[in-house]
Amino acid sequence: MFAFEPDPELLCCKRKMCARYFTDPTEASVVEARKPLYDPHLDRASLRIKLRETWNTHLRLPDGSRCCKRMMLQIFNCSPSLIYGNMRQQQQDGEEEVEPQSQGDANSSRQKIGSSIAAWFHLLKATADCMPDEGWYQLNIPLRSMVYANYNEDAAEPGSTFHHCKAKSHFYKIWKHNFSEIRLRKHCRFAKCDFCVEWRRISTNWQRKGEAQEKLRLHRAWANVRERGLWHTKRDAAIAHPKDYISLSIDGMCAFVCCVCFLRMYASFSGFWLVFNC
């Protein structure tokens, strides 16, 4: 908070000339009016209400009228948005009017959401596959919108510390500028699908763009269901018969020859069947 700096020559208003009556920052009325600014337990909405009340109660002229708006802002040393909020963004929820959000509140909320998205990406990065050639992190998700939906699902969980993000563009901006090393499967040559690559190339031709988009949409839906169904089948087999099946989710990058040979030797000696979910 900034201190009150009196300026007797301030032309706050032409009629009242309020600046002539507020020349001492230690005056009791000024100190009482500024008290809510130093209360750490008030949120922005409550602070806004308290400052309006102290303006009406303490910032009075000798004739009993309250000081003008400009003088009030000079005493509080703040912007109009702290007192009035952003009047251009008034909202209504049915018949109940919602307190308008100031620009400062909007900026603060945006920073909280950005920090929440960054924290979520740090957790996601710890579970992603790192590409061994250039250090990218691959997500097993085909579309950016699905990553955005997963974030909001985690934010909606009971007890979650993440904040809901309404704007996809803001989510994508945080992702692009701060976590460019986290990429989807289409950017990694280790996990490219020949069908997707071919029809994505065809989609650059505007005459066949509609056909290509429809084929890609159907193919992604089919591949997603097929892969999940295969994983569920092998997982259920390992749960139902743990002595006969071991379900391992691996890919070509982490399946080193020594690891595979060791597992096969272990299976041969133990009489187990290995179910590889590749």
Secondary structure, 3 states (H helix, E strand, C coil): CCCCCCCCCCCCCCCCCHHHHCCCCCCHHHHHHHHHHHCCCCCHHHHHHHHHHHHHHCCECCCCCECCHHHHHHHHCCCHHHHHCCHHHCEEECCEEECCCCHHHHHHHHHHHHHHHHHHHHHHHHHCEECCCCCCEECCCCCHHHHHHHHHHHHCCCCCCCCCCCCHHHHHHHHHHHCCCEECHHHCHHHCCHHHHHHHHHCCCCCCHHHHHHHHHHHHHHHHHHHHHHHHHHHHHHHHCCCCEEEEECCCCCCCHHHHHHHHHHHHHHCCEEEEEC
